[in-house]
Amino acid sequence: MIRDQIKQLSVGLPPGTRLIAVSKTHTADKIMEAYEAGQRDFGENKVQELVAKYEALPKDIRWHMIGHLQSNKVKYIAPFVHLIHGVDSVKLLQEIDKQGQKIGRKIPCLLQFHIAQEESKFGFSKEEVNALLSSTKLADLRHIQLCGVMGMATFTEKSVQIRREFQELASIFKALKQDHFSSVESFQEISMGMSDDYPIAVEEGSTIIRVGSKIFGERL
Ligand SMILES: *Cc1c(COP(=O)(O)O)cnc(C)c1O
C-alpha cells in the first residue's frame, strides 16, 4: 500500500517537483516501507519525534522540519536537519543562525508565508518580509541558507480559493527571487501542497509537495 502510493505519486510529478513523505505520528516500520520503495525525503512536525526517528533510522534519510518550530528547540535539530520549512519570525531566524554558527553549518531554511484565510496558520506577511529585506538583518545571518518559501492553503473544499492562495505564494516567490535573490542559487523552492490539494499546488509551480495521509493513511 505505502509502496504503491509512493510510486504512484512519484511518477505523476513533473521533473522539478519533489515529494516529501510526511511521517508524523507514524511508526518506524511504516517509514521503512516507504524507504524501501526509494523514498528518502521525510517530514516531521515535532522536534522530539524528529530527533528520535533520525537516531533510529537510516542515515541517508533527508529530514524536513515542516511544523511550527520553537526557538528553544532549534539546537536539537540543527546538526542534521535537511530543510526547515516553517521559519516564521525574525527571532527564529536569529536563533537558527546562532545554532548554525556554533556547529559551523549553514542551515537551509524556507520562509513561511501566511497565505490562508484562517487566523491559526503561522507565517510572515509580505510586508514583514519586505521590512526584513530592507534592513541588514538578513545579510547578517551568515549561517542561514535561504532556499525559498513555504505556505499552507486554507482548509476548504473550494478549489478556486486554494488555487488563488497557491498563486499568491508563487508570485511572492517570483518577486523575492527577482528583487533580492537573483544571484542566490539556493533560493529556488516553493513548498506547497498536501494530500488534498497537491495537484493544484503542482499546477501552480510547487517544487516540494508535503504528503502524509495519502501515503501512510490516517494519523494515529
Ligand atoms: C501534516 C502536514 C502535512 C501533511 O498533511 P496531509 O494532509 O496528511 O498530507 C503537510 N504539511 C504540513 C505543514 C503538515 O503539518
The ligand as a Gaussian input file, in Angstrom:
#p B3LYP/6-31G(d) Opt

LIG

0 1
 C        0.746000      17.243000       8.438000
 C        1.276000      18.210000       7.461000
 C        1.296000      17.906000       6.088000
 C        0.714000      16.638000       5.500000
 O       -0.682000      16.626000       5.601000
 P       -1.576000      15.525000       4.852000
 O       -2.892000      16.190000       4.691000
 O       -1.618000      14.337000       5.742000
 O       -0.934000      15.228000       3.550000
 C        1.864000      18.840000       5.235000
 N        2.387000      19.999000       5.694000
 C        2.372000      20.320000       6.999000
 C        2.959000      21.620000       7.427000
 C        1.809000      19.448000       7.920000
 O        1.803000      19.791000       9.215000

